[in-house]
C-alpha cells in the first residue's frame, strides 16, 4: 500500500509539472495566478488589476443579457456543444479548436465569433468577452483548460472524464470552491429526464437494495484503437492542424496521420483514459 501511495504521489507530481509548464504559456495570468491553481489555489496576486485577473468580474450575465459562451473544441463532442447550446439563445464571441477544419459549425452558427487554435491565446485576448466556457477537447486538455477558466472567474462545463488523474480532480474542486464558479461535468447520457427518473426510483427504494450491477461496453472494439504499438516514423503535419498545441501538456511525439487525431487518441495514456475513462461514467454510475 505504501508503495502504491508513493507511486501515485510521483505520478501526481509529474502531472503537475507537465500541466504547469503548459499552463504558464498563458501570458495574461502568468506564474502568480496559474501557479496558485497547482499549489492549492490559495494565492491571489495583489498586483493584478483588471476585473478578470482579480476575479471580481460579474459571476453571471445580467438578467437582460444573453450568456456569452466560449467553446474549446468545436469538432466531435465539442461540435455538439456548439449546436445544442444555440437553442438556448446564448451568444458566442470566440471559440478554439486546434484543427481549423473543425471551425465550420461554429462559424456557421456564430459568424461573428473569433476562432483560435490555442485556448491560452483565446483566454489572453478574449477573457473579458465571455462569461462561461464549454470544454470538449481531448482528455489531456481538460485539466489545464478548466483550471485556467476557473481562475479567470469563468463558469465551466467540461466533458467527461473530468480529469486524467485524481490529483487533477482534487485541484479543480479546490479551484471551484475558491473562485465560486458554477461547474458541471458533461455526461450527456445522464443529463436527460429518463436517467434522473431512474435515479429517483433507486433513491426512493422502489427497486429495493441494489447489491450487484453488471455492465458491458463495445469500446474499444471497432471504435478506436487500444493496445496497439506506437507507430514509428512521422508524417508531415497538415496546415490546418496545430500539432504542438494538440499535444499540449503531453510529452512530445511525432505526428502520425490517422493515428491520434481525430478521435483515435483515447487508447494512448498520454492523451486519454482508455475504455474505462470513456464509458464507465455512462454505464457504471446509473
C-alpha positions in Angstrom: 0.0 0.0 0.0 2.8 2.4 0.9 4.5 1.6 -2.5 1.2 2.3 -4.3 0.7 5.6 -2.5 4.2 6.7 -3.2 3.8 5.8 -6.9 0.5 7.8 -7.0 2.2 10.8 -5.5 5.0 10.6 -8.1 2.5 10.4 -10.9 0.7 13.4 -9.5 3.9 15.4 -9.2 4.9 14.6 -12.7 1.5 15.5 -14.0 1.6 18.8 -12.1 5.0 19.7 -13.7 3.7 18.9 -17.2 0.5 20.8 -16.7 2.2 23.8 -15.0 4.7 24.1 -17.9 1.8 24.2 -20.5 -0.4 26.5 -18.4 2.3 29.0 -18.0 2.1 29.6 -21.7 -0.9 31.9 -20.7 0.8 35.3 -20.6 -2.1 37.2 -19.0 -2.2 35.1 -15.8 1.4 34.1 -15.6 3.0 32.2 -12.7 1.3 34.2 -10.0 -2.2 33.2 -10.7 -1.9 29.9 -12.6 0.7 28.7 -10.2 -1.8 29.1 -7.4 -4.0 26.5 -9.1 -1.3 23.9 -8.8 -0.5 24.6 -5.1 -3.9 24.5 -3.5 -5.5 27.6 -5.2 -4.6 29.7 -2.1 -2.8 32.7 -3.6 -4.2 35.9 -5.2 -1.7 38.2 -6.8 -2.3 41.7 -5.5 -0.5 43.3 -8.5 -3.3 42.1 -10.9 -5.7 44.9 -11.6 -8.1 44.1 -14.4 -11.5 42.6 -13.4 -10.8 39.2 -15.0 -7.4 39.0 -13.4 -8.7 39.9 -10.0 -11.6 37.5 -10.4 -14.0 40.3 -9.4 -15.9 40.3 -12.7 -19.7 39.7 -12.5 -20.2 35.9 -11.9 -23.1 35.7 -14.4 -24.7 37.7 -17.2 -27.3 40.3 -16.0 -30.9 39.2 -16.4 -31.4 41.3 -19.5 -28.4 40.0 -21.4 -27.6 36.7 -23.1 -24.9 34.4 -21.6 -21.7 34.8 -23.6 -20.3 31.4 -24.1 -16.8 30.3 -25.4 -16.0 26.9 -26.7 -12.8 24.9 -26.5 -13.2 22.1 -29.1 -15.7 22.6 -31.9 -15.5 19.2 -33.6 -16.8 15.9 -32.4 -18.5 16.3 -28.9 -17.4 20.0 -29.0 -19.4 20.4 -32.2 -22.5 19.0 -30.3 -21.9 21.7 -27.6 -21.9 24.4 -30.2 -25.0 23.2 -31.9 -27.2 22.3 -28.9 -26.5 25.4 -26.9 -27.5 27.5 -29.8 -31.1 26.6 -28.9 -30.7 28.2 -25.5 -30.1 31.7 -27.1 -26.5 32.2 -26.0 -24.0 34.3 -27.8 -20.5 33.1 -28.8 -17.8 35.8 -29.1 -15.0 33.3 -29.5 -14.1 29.6 -29.8 -11.0 27.4 -30.1 -10.0 24.3 -32.0 -6.5 23.2 -32.9 -7.9 22.0 -36.3 -9.3 24.8 -38.5 -11.2 22.1 -40.5 -13.4 21.8 -37.4 -14.3 25.5 -37.3 -17.2 25.3 -39.8 -20.1 24.6 -37.4 -19.1 27.4 -35.0 -18.7 29.9 -37.9 -22.0 28.8 -39.4 -23.9 29.4 -36.2 -21.8 32.3 -34.9 -20.3 34.1 -38.0 -19.0 37.0 -35.9 -17.1 34.7 -33.5 -13.3 34.8 -33.5 -11.6 31.5 -33.9 -8.3 30.4 -32.2 -6.1 27.3 -32.4 -4.7 27.8 -28.9 -7.0 28.3 -26.0 -4.3 30.1 -24.0 -4.3 32.8 -26.6 -8.1 32.9 -26.5 -8.1 33.4 -22.8 -5.4 36.1 -23.1 -7.3 38.1 -25.7 -10.9 37.3 -25.0 -11.3 36.8 -21.3 -13.4 40.0 -20.8 -15.7 39.0 -23.6 -17.3 35.8 -22.3 -19.0 34.5 -19.1 -18.6 30.8 -19.4 -16.7 28.1 -21.4 -17.6 24.6 -22.6 -14.6 22.3 -23.0 -14.8 19.4 -25.4 -11.1 18.8 -26.2 -9.2 15.5 -25.7 -8.9 14.3 -22.1 -5.4 15.6 -21.5 -6.5 19.2 -22.0 -9.4 19.0 -19.6 -7.5 20.0 -16.5 -5.3 22.8 -17.9 -8.2 24.4 -19.8 -10.6 24.1 -16.8 -8.2 25.4 -14.2 -7.3 28.5 -16.3 -11.0 29.2 -16.9 -12.0 29.0 -13.2 -9.1 31.2 -12.2 -10.3 33.8 -14.6 -13.7 33.7 -13.0 -15.4 31.7 -15.8 -18.1 29.1 -15.2 -17.1 25.8 -16.8 -18.7 22.8 -18.4 -16.1 20.2 -19.0 -16.7 16.9 -20.8 -16.1 13.6 -19.1 -13.8 12.2 -17.9 -13.3 15.4 -15.9 -9.5 14.8 -15.4 -6.7 12.4 -16.2 -5.8 11.8 -12.5 -7.4 12.0 -9.1 -4.9 14.7 -8.2 -6.2 16.9 -11.0 -9.8 16.4 -9.9 -9.0 17.5 -6.4 -7.3 20.6 -7.6 -10.3 21.5 -9.7 -12.5 21.0 -6.7 -10.4 23.4 -4.7 -10.5 26.0 -7.5 -14.3 25.8 -7.9 -14.7 26.4 -4.2 -12.2 29.3 -4.1 -13.4 31.1 -7.2 -17.1 30.4 -6.6 -17.9 29.5 -10.2 -20.6 27.1 -11.5 -19.1 23.9 -12.8 -20.5 20.7 -14.4 -19.0 17.6 -15.9 -20.5 16.6 -19.3 -22.2 13.2 -19.1 -24.8 13.6 -21.8 -26.3 10.2 -21.4 -27.3 11.0 -17.8 -28.4 14.6 -18.4 -31.8 13.6 -19.7 -35.0 13.1 -17.8 -35.0 9.3 -18.1 -31.9 8.8 -16.1 -33.0 11.3 -13.5 -36.3 9.4 -13.1 -34.4 6.1 -12.6 -32.2 7.8 -10.1 -35.2 8.9 -8.1 -36.6 5.4 -8.2 -33.4 3.9 -6.8 -33.0 6.6 -4.2 -36.6 6.2 -3.2 -36.2 2.4 -2.7 -38.6 1.4 -5.5 -36.1 -1.3 -6.7 -35.0 -2.4 -3.2 -31.4 -2.5 -2.1 -29.1 -2.8 -5.2 -26.3 -5.3 -4.4 -24.8 -6.1 -7.8 -24.5 -4.4 -11.1 -23.4 -5.8 -14.4 -22.3 -3.6 -17.3 -20.9 -4.2 -20.8 -19.2 -1.9 -23.3 -18.4 -2.3 -27.0 -15.4 0.1 -26.6 -12.8 -0.1 -27.8 -13.8 -2.8 -30.3 -14.1 -1.0 -33.6 -14.5 2.4 -32.1 -10.9 3.4 -31.5 -7.5 1.5 -31.3 -6.3 0.3 -27.9 -3.4 -2.0 -27.0 -1.6 -1.3 -30.3 2.1 -0.5 -30.6 3.2 3.1 -31.0 3.9 3.7 -34.7 7.4 4.5 -35.9 8.4 7.5 -38.1 6.4 10.6 -38.6 4.3 12.4 -41.2 4.1 16.0 -42.3 1.7 18.0 -40.1 -1.2 19.3 -42.2 -1.6 23.0 -42.4 -5.0 23.0 -40.8 -3.6 21.4 -37.5 -1.5 22.9 -34.8 0.1 19.7 -33.6 2.2 21.3 -30.8 -0.9 22.7 -29.2 -2.8 19.5 -29.7 0.0 17.7 -27.7 -0.3 20.5 -25.1 0.9 19.2 -21.7 1.6 15.7 -23.0 5.1 14.5 -23.8 6.3 15.4 -27.3 5.9 12.8 -30.0 5.9 12.9 -33.9 2.7 13.5 -35.8 1.3 10.4 -37.5 -1.6 10.7 -39.9 -4.8 8.8 -38.9 -3.2 7.7 -35.6 -4.2 10.1 -32.9 -6.2 13.0 -34.3 -9.2 12.7 -34.8 -10.9 10.5 -32.2 -8.2 7.8 -32.0 -6.3 9.2 -29.1 -8.3 7.6 -26.3 -6.2 4.4 -26.2 -3.0 6.3 -25.6 -2.3 7.1 -21.9 -0.7 10.4 -22.7 -3.9 11.6 -24.2 -6.9 9.5 -23.0 -8.1 7.3 -20.2 -9.0 4.2 -22.2 -12.3 2.4 -22.3 -12.8 2.8 -18.5 -12.4 6.5 -18.6 -14.5 6.7 -21.8 -17.5 4.6 -20.9 -17.6 3.9 -17.1 -19.3 7.2 -16.4 -22.1 6.2 -18.8 -22.5 2.6 -17.7 -21.5 2.4 -14.1 -23.0 5.4 -12.3 -26.6 4.9 -13.2 
